Amino acid sequence: MNFVLLTIACVTAFIIAVATTPIVRVIAIKFNIVDCPDERKIHTMEKPYLGGVAIFISVMITYLIFWPNHQYQIAIISGAFVMLLTGLLDDKYSLKPVVKLAGQGLAALIIISSDLLIDKINIPFFGDIELGNLSVVVTIFWILAVSNAINLIDGLDGLAAGVASIALLSITIMAVIDGNWIVALLCTMILGANLGFLVFNFYPAKIYMGDSGSLFLGYMVAVISMLGLFKNVALFSFIIPFIVLAVPIVDTIFAIIRRMRNGESIMNADRKHFHYQLLDAGLSHKGAVILIYVFSGMFGLLAVFFSYSTVGASIISIFLVLLLIHIIAEIVGLVMGGKQPVLNFLKKFVKAKPKKYPKDLG
């Protein structure tokens, strides 16, 4: 396998997604599978869901073409289908949280049944620490956590697709360096499908991925990281996946902390996520999304640097990661008494512009 094959796989998935997404959009409108505006959402017009179906179809067709044969492929595909179906049902019928979580748990159990587990972590001076029976719990938690983190960050046009793409690109780079071509091929296929969908999903979006897309993407990123990043032999290898996915994971953790602090249910949705705070600071829709892309890109670069650097350089990387996390914590108002100095800085130099919304369905 070589870079030419990876590029062809990525371009193939991209072309299929570009061809498939408009068709899926028409189907979503016909069957009224749309996202209706409310007080928490940015858009003022109904928008079709089902973008996740286009991403899924693109990935699966590309998978069949290139067939990256490995021992976990049946389990991964089966779990992906369960996750997609769970998201589809939620998009159409707004499932209760416990039912939605049960579907995600089933997908995780399928992965566990194939013996793909997070079975050890590497800690300096202690070496590899075997997790034993805890590996099942850790694996389920990881799949559910990443899936829901991508789901929660899907609040602005192009945000979840872009952040997931940056994470996949970071994992691809590390997989190529490690010679893990199966992981690299899986990443490039999903990356291509994501970018093809992003053509229609970037602001102003013509279609949303819906839970079918965000859960599928989160699941695939979680599983691919188990195939690649958790198997990395570097010191603190277990930290690398968290750095790659820092933006959605940190935003989710901060949301839980914020809701618990306010005496609210952690399942309650709100408008206080990272991306909403940037909008409230006066950034345009595109500006907020691009700034979060920049944060995601910096975390991705730090993850790559951390993986292949000396202990001293790794410490510097961790310091920079913590600094970025602190900045996000300031923006969402969790530290420094909620004074949000970063947001105040942005407000001084960013003039709020009237929000423009795309035309209604048609």
C-alpha positions in Angstrom: 0.0 0.0 0.0 1.2 3.5 -0.7 0.2 7.1 -0.8 -1.2 6.9 -4.3 -3.7 4.2 -3.1 -4.6 6.3 0.0 -5.2 9.4 -2.3 -7.4 7.3 -4.7 -9.5 6.0 -1.8 -10.0 9.5 -0.4 -10.9 10.9 -3.8 -13.3 8.0 -4.6 -15.2 8.5 -1.3 -15.3 12.3 -1.9 -16.8 11.9 -5.4 -19.4 9.3 -4.1 -20.4 11.7 -1.3 -20.7 14.6 -3.6 -23.0 12.5 -5.9 -25.0 11.0 -3.1 -25.7 13.9 -0.7 -28.1 15.8 -3.0 -30.1 12.6 -3.6 -30.3 12.0 0.2 -31.3 15.6 0.7 -34.3 15.2 -1.7 -35.4 12.0 0.1 -35.1 13.8 3.5 -37.3 16.6 2.3 -39.9 14.2 0.8 -40.3 12.2 4.0 -40.1 15.3 6.2 -37.0 14.2 8.0 -35.9 17.8 8.9 -34.5 19.8 11.7 -36.9 22.3 13.0 -35.7 25.6 14.5 -36.2 26.3 18.2 -34.9 28.7 20.8 -31.6 26.9 21.1 -30.7 26.5 17.4 -29.1 29.0 15.1 -31.1 28.3 11.9 -34.5 29.8 11.3 -35.7 27.5 8.6 -36.3 23.8 8.4 -33.2 21.9 7.2 -33.1 18.3 5.9 -31.3 15.7 8.0 -30.0 12.4 6.7 -26.5 13.7 5.6 -25.2 10.9 7.7 -26.7 8.4 5.3 -24.7 9.9 2.4 -21.5 9.7 4.5 -22.3 6.1 5.4 -23.1 5.0 1.8 -19.9 6.7 0.5 -17.8 5.0 3.1 -19.3 1.6 2.5 -19.1 1.7 -1.3 -15.5 2.8 -1.0 -14.8 0.0 1.5 -16.2 -2.5 -0.9 -14.0 -1.2 -3.7 -10.8 -1.2 -1.7 -11.7 -3.9 0.9 -9.1 -3.2 3.6 -9.2 -6.8 4.9 -8.6 -7.2 8.7 -10.0 -9.4 11.5 -12.4 -6.8 12.9 -14.1 -5.7 9.7 -17.4 -7.6 10.1 -17.8 -6.3 13.7 -16.9 -2.7 12.7 -19.3 -2.7 9.8 -22.1 -4.3 11.9 -21.6 -1.8 14.7 -21.5 1.1 12.2 -24.9 0.0 10.8 -26.4 -0.2 14.3 -25.1 3.3 15.2 -26.4 4.7 11.9 -29.8 3.1 12.5 -29.9 4.5 16.0 -29.2 8.0 14.7 -31.8 7.6 11.9 -34.5 6.6 14.4 -33.6 9.5 16.6 -33.6 12.0 13.7 -37.1 10.9 12.7 -38.8 10.0 16.1 -36.6 11.8 18.7 -35.8 8.8 20.8 -35.7 8.9 24.6 -32.1 9.3 25.8 -32.1 5.8 27.4 -33.2 4.2 24.1 -30.6 6.1 22.1 -27.9 5.1 24.6 -29.0 1.5 24.4 -28.5 1.6 20.6 -25.0 3.0 21.1 -24.3 0.4 23.7 -25.3 -2.4 21.3 -22.8 -1.1 18.8 -20.1 -1.0 21.4 -20.9 -4.6 22.5 -20.6 -5.8 18.9 -17.0 -4.4 18.9 -16.2 -6.0 22.2 -17.5 -9.4 21.0 -14.8 -9.3 18.3 -12.1 -8.9 21.0 -11.2 -5.4 19.8 -10.6 -3.9 23.2 -8.6 -1.1 24.9 -6.7 -3.7 26.9 -3.6 -1.7 28.1 -2.1 1.7 28.6 1.5 2.8 28.7 2.7 4.8 31.7 6.4 5.9 32.0 8.4 4.0 34.6 5.6 1.4 34.8 5.5 0.3 31.2 2.3 -1.4 29.8 -0.5 -1.6 32.4 -2.9 -4.4 31.5 -6.5 -3.4 32.2 -7.9 -6.9 32.6 -11.6 -7.0 33.2 -11.7 -3.2 33.1 -10.9 -3.3 29.4 -14.6 -4.0 28.6 -15.8 -1.1 30.7 -13.1 1.3 29.3 -13.9 0.2 25.7 -17.7 0.8 26.1 -17.0 4.2 27.8 -14.6 5.3 25.0 -17.0 4.4 22.2 -20.0 6.1 23.9 -18.0 9.1 24.9 -16.5 9.9 21.5 -19.8 9.2 19.7 -21.7 11.6 22.0 -18.9 14.2 21.9 -19.1 14.4 18.1 -22.9 14.5 18.4 -22.9 17.4 20.9 -20.5 19.5 18.9 -22.7 19.3 15.9 -24.3 22.7 16.5 -23.1 24.8 13.6 -22.9 24.3 9.9 -19.9 22.2 9.0 -18.6 22.0 12.6 -18.8 18.3 13.4 -17.8 17.2 9.9 -14.8 19.6 9.9 -13.6 18.6 13.4 -14.0 14.9 12.6 -12.0 15.4 9.4 -9.2 17.1 11.2 -9.1 14.3 13.8 -9.1 11.7 11.0 -6.3 13.5 9.2 -4.2 13.6 12.4 -4.8 9.8 12.9 -3.8 9.2 9.2 -0.5 11.0 9.6 0.3 8.9 12.7 -0.8 5.7 11.1 1.4 6.3 8.0 4.4 7.1 10.3 3.7 3.8 12.2 3.2 1.9 9.0 -0.4 1.0 10.0 -1.8 1.1 6.5 -5.1 -0.5 7.4 -5.9 2.4 9.8 -4.6 4.9 7.3 -6.9 3.5 4.5 -9.9 3.5 6.8 -9.2 7.1 7.8 -8.8 8.3 4.2 -12.0 6.7 3.1 -14.0 8.3 5.9 -12.1 11.6 5.4 -13.0 11.7 1.7 -16.7 11.0 2.4 -16.7 13.7 5.1 -15.2 16.3 2.9 -17.6 15.4 0.1 -20.5 15.9 2.5 -18.9 19.1 3.8 -19.4 20.7 0.3 -23.1 20.8 1.1 -22.8 21.2 4.9 -20.5 24.2 5.3 -22.3 27.5 6.0 -24.9 28.1 4.7 -25.7 24.4 5.0 -28.1 22.8 2.5 -28.3 19.6 4.6 -27.4 18.5 8.1 -25.7 15.1 9.0 -28.2 14.6 11.9 -27.6 12.1 14.6 -27.2 9.4 12.0 -24.1 11.1 10.8 -22.6 12.4 14.1 -23.1 9.1 15.9 -21.6 7.1 12.9 -18.6 9.5 12.6 -18.0 9.4 16.4 -18.2 5.6 16.4 -15.8 5.2 13.5 -13.3 7.7 15.0 -13.5 5.9 18.3 -13.0 2.5 16.8 -10.2 3.6 14.4 -8.4 5.2 17.4 -8.6 1.8 19.1 -7.0 0.1 16.1 -4.3 2.7 15.9 -3.7 5.3 18.6 -4.2 3.0 21.7 -1.8 0.5 20.1 0.9 3.2 19.9 4.1 2.3 21.8 4.9 5.8 22.8 5.0 6.9 26.4 1.6 8.1 27.6 0.1 6.5 24.5 -3.3 6.5 26.1 -3.3 10.4 26.1 -2.9 10.7 22.3 -6.5 9.9 21.4 -7.7 12.5 23.9 -5.5 15.1 22.4 -6.7 14.3 18.9 -10.3 14.7 19.9 -9.7 17.4 22.6 -12.2 19.9 21.2 -15.4 17.7 21.3 -14.3 15.8 24.4 -13.4 18.9 26.4 -16.6 20.7 25.3 -18.6 17.6 26.4 -16.8 17.4 29.8 -17.3 21.1 30.4 -21.0 20.9 29.5 -21.4 18.1 32.1 -19.6 20.1 34.8 -21.6 23.3 33.9 -24.9 21.5 34.2 -24.0 19.7 37.4 -22.8 23.0 38.9 -26.1 24.6 38.0 -28.1 21.7 39.4 -29.4 20.7 35.9 -29.6 17.2 34.4 -26.5 16.4 32.3 -28.8 15.3 29.5 -30.4 18.7 29.2 -29.4 20.6 26.0 -28.3 24.2 26.3 -26.8 27.1 24.3 -23.6 27.4 26.3 -21.3 25.2 24.3 -17.9 26.4 23.0 -19.3 27.3 19.5 -22.3 29.2 20.9 -20.1 31.3 23.1 -18.0 32.3 20.1 -21.2 33.4 18.3 -22.2 35.4 21.3 -18.8 37.1 21.3 -19.7 38.5 17.9 -18.0 36.1 15.6 -19.8 35.2 12.4 -21.1 31.7 11.8 -18.1 31.0 9.5 -15.7 32.7 11.8 -16.7 30.6 14.8 -16.4 27.4 12.8 -13.1 28.3 11.3 -11.7 29.3 14.7 -12.7 25.9 16.1 -11.1 24.2 13.1 -7.9 26.1 14.1 -8.2 24.8 17.7 -8.8 21.2 16.4 -5.8 21.6 14.0 -3.5 22.7 16.8 -4.6 19.8 19.0 -4.0 17.4 16.1 -0.5 18.8 15.4 0.3 18.5 19.1 -0.8 14.9 19.2 1.5 14.1 16.3 4.4 16.0 17.9 3.7 14.3 21.2 3.7 10.8 19.7 7.2 11.1 18.2 9.1 13.5 20.3 11.5 13.1 23.3 10.2 13.2 26.9 11.2 16.8 27.3 9.4 17.8 24.1 6.4 15.8 25.1 6.2 17.8 28.4 6.1 21.0 26.3 3.4 19.5 24.2 1.3 18.6 27.2 1.8 22.2 28.6 0.5 23.6 25.3 -2.5 21.2 25.3 -3.4 22.3 28.8 -3.1 25.9 27.8 -5.5 25.4 24.9 -7.9 23.6 27.2 -7.7 26.5 29.7 -8.6 28.9 26.9 -11.6 26.9 26.0 -12.6 26.7 29.8 -12.3 30.5 29.9 -14.5 30.9 26.8 -17.3 28.7 28.2 -17.0 30.5 31.6 -15.9 27.7 33.8 -12.7 29.3 35.3 -11.6 32.7 36.6 -14.9 33.3 38.2 -16.7 33.2 34.8 -15.1 36.5 33.7 -14.4 35.1 30.3 -11.4 37.3 29.4 -10.8 35.6 26.1 -14.4 36.4 25.0 -14.0 40.0 26.2 -10.9 40.3 24.1 -12.7 38.9 21.1 -15.6 41.3 21.6 -13.3 44.3 21.5 -11.9 43.3 18.0 -14.8 41.6 16.4 -17.8 43.5 15.3 -21.0 41.5 15.3 -22.6 41.3 11.9 -26.2 40.7 11.1 -26.8 36.9 10.8 -27.7 35.8 7.3 -29.7 32.6 6.9 -30.1 30.5 3.8 -33.4 30.3 2.0 -36.1 27.8 3.0 -36.2 24.3 1.6 -36.9 23.9 -2.1 
